Amino acid sequence: MKKPFITDIQKYSLHDGEGIRTTVFFKGCPLSCVWCHNPETKQYQKQLMFMADSCTGCGCCLKACPKKAISIKEGIAVTDKGTCNACGICRDYCLQNIRELSGKYYTVQELVKEIEKDKIFYENSQGGVTLSGGEVLTQELVFLEELLCTLHGKGYRINIDTSGYAPYQVFERILPYVHTFLYDLKLLDPEVHKKYTGTDNLLIKENLKKLSAEKASIWIRIPVIGGVNASDYSLRQIAEFLAAENISFQQINLLPYHNTGSSKYKRLQKNYEGEEFFTPSEEEMKSYKSIFKQYGFQKVIIGG
């Protein structure tokens, strides 16, 4: 059984649905979005993150590593990713506290216990729990069903933040437990979508149509990225698709691009390939909002 790892449990979240929420970030995603601001959630395995610029080369981590995966090069502790098994022992011996392990395994009971620490906020704000990632719907299904069933049984309103790139059978299995799907639409052209995310979007579009036909509660979320899809042409394509397919949804969120996650790439020993992307101006975002209004969509929100 594939273990689902958690990278973060974000308390007092106000941007992943209604009210005050706890957002749980799962590790692992089938897409490879160039602009991803949570790159530590791409892989399904635990990963070591390391701030090389702050390393003094003291060698304490090297001595502690049971796999002998660390060496000192030019005064910096370098980890061989092929040998490292992300056990986390080096993190415990790092004097500068610059080594971090991304990914922690929780049992369903442990995760529910952590979530329930904030239940008073859900009750007072009509909030709840949002499962995000990575991609929630590609996690181990037995674990996911048990978690959702438990949370639903306790009366919590559950949102799923999804790329839509998962077998529809998974949607069918979890549908009874989910209050709202936060459904990403990034680009409509399949080839352009593949260029920037590593996959085409045919499954994503088909799943959205099926989910709409089930009368599920859906929020359409569109990341608006300068240099990728921040144009009248790209966003009009999405608006036309939603209108032509008569997609049923509650609202559209236009999410301006930000690069706050770009620093994480260096800590993962990866290059961020989105340096040329930029945040659309406030005026541009208002113009994009008007495109969806032209198609009769009333609740279009910038941000959130």
N, C-alpha and C positions, 0 to 999 in steps of 0.2 A: 504494500500500500504506500502510495506517495505521501510523504508528510507535508502538510501545508504549513509553511513558515510565515510568521507575522513580522513585518519590519517596524511597525509603529501602531500604537493605539492613541489616537489624538482625542483628547478630552475637550469639551466645551467648543465643539465645532459648530460654526454658524453658516457654512457654505455648502453643505452636502444634503440639503433638504430643509424641511420646515422645523422650526424650533431649535432648541439646543440639542446637539447630538454627540455621540461618541462614534468616531470613524476608525474602523479597523482596516489597516493596509496589509493585504496579502502579497506574498512574494511569488512572482512568476507571471509572464504574459506572453502570448503567442505573437503579438505585434512588436515591431522594433521602431517605434516612432522616433524620428531624428530629433525632435524637440522635447522628448520625454523629460519631465522635471522630477521624476522619481526613478532614476536609472537603477537604483538598488533593488527595485521590484521587478526587473526584467527577467532575471534568472530564477529558477525554482529552487535552487540550492542556497545554502548559507554562503555569504561572501565576507571577506575581510576588507575593511575600508581603512585607509592609512593616509595621514597628513604628512607627506614626505618633507615639505618645507620646514616643518617644525622638528624634524628628527635630528638628534645630536650625535647619532652613531655610537651610543654608549655600549651597545652589544648585549644588553640584558635580555632582549627578546630572542636573540640568536641562541643564547645559552639555554633558554627555556623551551625552544621549539623541539618537540619530539620527532618531527619529520625531517629536521635539518633543512628546512625550506628557506631559511633566511641567511643572507650573507651581507657583509658590509662592502659597499662599493662607493667610492668617492665620498666617504664619510656619512653615508646614508644606509639604513637597513633596508635591503631590497628583498622582497618575497617572491619566490618562484611559484607562480600561480598553478603550474602543472603539478607541483609536489605538495603544496599546501592543501590541507583538508578542512580548513576553516574551523579548527577545534576551539580557537579562542584563547589558548593558553598564553600566547605571546602578548595578548591584550592585558592580561592580568599582571604581567611583569614589566610592562612599558612604564618607565618613570615619568614620561611626559603625557601619558594618557592620550596618545594620538592614534591608537589602534582601536578600531571599533568592529564589532561583529554584526553584520546586517542579516537578520533572520533569527527568530526564536520560535521554537515549537511550543504550542499550548495544546493541552487536551481541550475538548469541548467544555468540560466542567471548569477548567482553569480560566478559559477565555470568558465564559459567561460570568464567572465570579468577578473578573476584572471589569467587565462592562457594567455590572450591577452596582458598582461603587458610585455611579453617577445617576442612578435611577430617579432620584428626587428631581433632577433637572429635567428629565424627560416628562415627568408627570406634571410639572408646573409650566412647561412651555409648549406642550404638544409636540415634543421632539421625539428622539428615538435613536436607533442605531443605523449607521451606514457602513456597508461592507464595500471596500474599494481595493485598489491594487496599484500595479499589476492587474490581473484579470481574475475576478472572483469566480467566474463560471467555468474556469479550467482547473479549479482546485479539486482535490479528492472529493467525489460526490457524496460518499457516505458521511464524511466529516461535515460537509456543507449542509446536507439535509438535516443531520442531527442538530447542528448549531441553529439553523433557521427554525426548526420545529420547536426547540427549547425556548428560544427568544420569543417566538410567536405565542407559545403557550403561556408565557409570562405577561403577554399583552403589549409588548414593545412594537412600535411601528418601525418596520425594517425597510431601508432603501438599499438597492444594489446599484453601484456605479459600474457600468459595463461598456466595453467597446463593441459588444454585440457579436464578437468573433468566438462563437462556441456552438456546439451542436444544439439544435432547437430542442432536442429531448431534455437537455438540462433545464432550459427555460420552463418546459412543461412540468418537470418534477418539482421545481421550487416555487412556481407561480402561486400556489395557495398561501404561501407564507410572506410574500413580498408586498409591501404597501405601494412603493413607487420604484420604477426603474429610471435611473439617470443614464440616458442612452446617448453615447457619443456618435456624432456624425462629423467626420473631419473633411472629407472630400468626396465628390460624387463620381468623378471619372475613375474607373477601375485601375487604369495604368498609372495615373498620377498618384492614386492612393498607394499602389504597390511601391512606387518610387520612394515615397516618404515614410511608409510604415512597414514595408517588407511583405505585405499581402495585398491582394485585391479586396474589394469591398462587397462582392456579390453575396456572400453569406450574411454580412452585416445588414444589407438592405432587405434580404429575404426574411431574416429573423425579425426585423422591425415591422415588416408588413404582417407577419403572423402574430406578433405580440399585440399589434394594433387591433387585429381582427378578434383577439381574445378580450378586448376592452380593458386591457391592463392600464394602470396609471403610469404614464410615461412623461418624463421631462426630456426634451431634446437639448443636448448640450453640444455646442459647436465651438471648439477652440479656434480663435481667429488669429492667424499667424502671418505677420508681415513677411513677404517673400515666399509664402506657400499658398494660402487660400484667402488672404485679405484682399479681395477684389470683388467688384460687382458681379463679374462673370461667375466666379466660383460659388458665391453665396446665393446668387439667383438660381444656379443649378440645384442647390439643396432645397430652396423654397419651392421650385417647380416640382421636384420629386415628391415632397411632402404633400403638395396640393394634388398632383396627378394621381397619386396612390391613395389619396383620401386617408392619410395617416391620422389616427386619433391620438392626441396628446394634450397635456394640460398647459404646458408653457415651453418657451424656447429660451435658453440661456446662451448669450453670446459672450464667450470668455476670452478677453484680450490676452494675447501671449505674454508670458513673463519668463525670464531666464534665471529665476531664483535657484533652480536645481542644477545649473551648469557647473557649479563648484564641486558637486558630488562626483562628477566624471573623473576628475583628477584623483580623488580619493579612492576610486575604483581602478586606477591605472588605465583609464580610457580617455580618448579624445572626444570633446564635445564638438559635433559637426554642425551645430546650428548657430555659429557665430554671426552669420549674415542675416539671421531672422531678426525681426524687430516688432515692437508693440505698435499697433495702429493708434493714430491720434484719437482724441475724444470726438472730434468732428467726423472722422471716418467711421467710428463705431456707430454714431448716430445715423449716418447715412446707410450703413449695413442694416441697422435695425429697421429703417424705413422700407427696405426691400421686402422684408417679411410682412410688414404691415400692408404693403401693396397686394399681397396674396391673401389678405383677409385674416391673418394670424394676429390676434388681439394681445395676448400676453407674451411680449417679447422683452426680455430683461438683459441689460448689459451687466455682465459679472455674475457672481454667485453660483 
